[in-house]
């Protein structure tokens, strides 16, 4: 089923009050890609599953109030984004069960990964550089590059306010995110050149 037809079916199911059917269709269509995105952002299997559980619960709770100010997919990704960031701010499960204090407040740092110089292929080493970004930066790249959301859809996902954004606020957010995206691409090109993964001529071509 193509995305446009799926969006129409989801909308019609919600209008009929058939929320369980809408949830089933949404999770079947978008659940796997949401889980993959969470795995890339969180880099931890247990926390990815915890975030996905939060996402499912939030989807069930929020769906009756969804007013279709945007299409379903970016709205679902917004719930997924919130679930990821809630998990990164929470203490690990073993700390919670043992009664140990969690990490200090503030942006969650990326968990340590294998150094890019230890990777055997250029593609893996480039992926390692990308995954060394902060979760919010990595999420921006994933939404735009991997999931191919439009800039307005990316702005819907990344907008920090609780209330739905106005058109003007959405345009400002999209402009700011586009600039941040260009900065991240330049940063990754620089890292790639320093690692010998990208030549200067190839970087200039982009």
N, C-alpha and C positions, 0 to 999 in steps of 0.2 A: 504494500500500500504506500503510495507516495505521500509526502508530508502534507501537501495541501488537502488531500482527501482525508487524511488522518485528523488534521485540525478541524475540518468540517464535521467529521463524525464525533469527535470529542465535544465540540461545541453543542451539537444537537443532543448528545447524550446528557450533557449537563443541563440543558434547557428542559429536557424531559424529567429531570430529577433522577436519572439513572446513573448515580455517581459511582456505584461499584463497577459498572461496565466501563465507565470512563477511566477509572483507576486501573482496571485490568488492561485496557488498551494502551494507556500511557506507559505503564511499567513494562509491558511487552515491547513497545516501540523504543522507548527512551532509557529504560532501566540499564541495559548493558553499556551504552555509551556513557551514562552518568557514572556508573561504577568504574569504568576505565579511567575517566577523568579524575575521579576521586583517588584512585590508586596512584596516578601520576603526580597529583598535587601533594598527597599526604605521604607517599613513599613508605607506607606501613600497612600491612594487610589487615591487622586487627583494627586500626583506626579507620581504615577505609570501610570496613564492614560496619563499624559503629556509626560512621557518618551516613552510610547508605540507610541504615535503620532509622536514623533521625530524619533523613530525607523522605522515606516512605511515610513516617508518622506525620510529618509536616504536610506532605502532599494530601494525605487523607483529611487532615484537620482544616487545611486552607482551601481546598477545592470548592466547598460550598460557597465561599466568599469571593472566589475569583470572578472578576467582572470583565475579563477579556480586553483590558486596555492594551494588551500586546498579545501576540500569538502564544500558544501554550508552551512551545519549546523553550524560549528564553525565560518565561515565568518559572518553568520547572528547573532550569539551570540556576535561576536566582535562589530557589529553595536549596538546591544542591550546594551552591556557593556558601550560603549561610550555615548549612550543616557542616561543611568542611571547616569553616573558621571557628565554629563552636567547639569542634573536636580539637583543633590545634590549641585552643585556649584552655582546654580541660586537662587535668592531670592524667597521665596514662592509667589504664585500668589497674595495673598491679599496684600503683601508688594509692589509688582510691581504696582498693580492698585492704591494703595494709595500713591505712590511716596515715600514710606519709604525706608531707606537704607537697603540693604540685609545683610546677615551674613558676617563676615570677611572672607578674602581669607584663603585657607588652607583646609586640609582634612575635609570632612563633618563628624560630629559625629553622632552616632546612635541616633535616637529619643528615648525619654524615653519610656520604656515599663513596663508592670506589673512586679514587683519583682518576681524572681523565687520562693521564699519562699511562695508566695501567690497562686501559681498554685496548682491545686488539684491532678494532676496525674504526675507520674514520667516522662512519655513521654513529656507532655507539659512543664514540668520544664527543661528537657534536651533541648527541642527546644528553650526555652527562653534563655538558656545559649548560644546556638549557635547563636541566633539572636542578642545577645549583642555584637558580634564582629563588627569591622569596616566593612563598605560596601565592600571594596576590599577583605578583608579576608573571609567574608561570601560568596562572589561571587566565590572565589576559591573553597570553600567546596561544594557549590551547583553544580558547573560545573563538579567536579570530582566525587562526591558521588551521587547526585540526577540525574544529566544528563548523568553521566557515560561516559564523554568524555575521550579519550586517553590523555596522558600527552602532546603529540605534538599538539593535538587539543586545550587543555587548554592553551598551550603556544601561539597558534595563537590568541586566544581570549584576553589574558592578555598582549600581547606584546605591549610596549609603543610607538614604532616607528611609523612614518607615512607611510614609504615605507614597502612593504612586507618583512618579515625577510628572511635572507639567511638560509640555512640548519644548518650552524654552530651556528648562532644566535638563531635559534629555539631550537637546542639541549641545548644550555646554559640556555635559558629561562626555558625549561622543567625541567632541573636539579635543578635550583634555586627554581622553584615553588614546586617541589617534596619535597625539604628540608623544605620549608615554610609550606607545608601541614602537614608534620610530626610534626613540631613545634606546629601548631594549634591543632592537635589531642592531643598532650601531654598537652597543655594548657587547653583544654576542659576536659580532664580526671582529671586534678588537680582540676578544678572548680567543676566537678561532685562529686569528693571525698569530697571536702570541704562542699558541700551542702548535703552530705549523700545520693547521688543518685547512686554512684558507689562504690563498696567495693574495698579494696586494692587488693584482690585476683582476682577480675574481671578485674581491670585495668592492673594487671601484665599479664593476659592472652592475652591482646591485645598489 
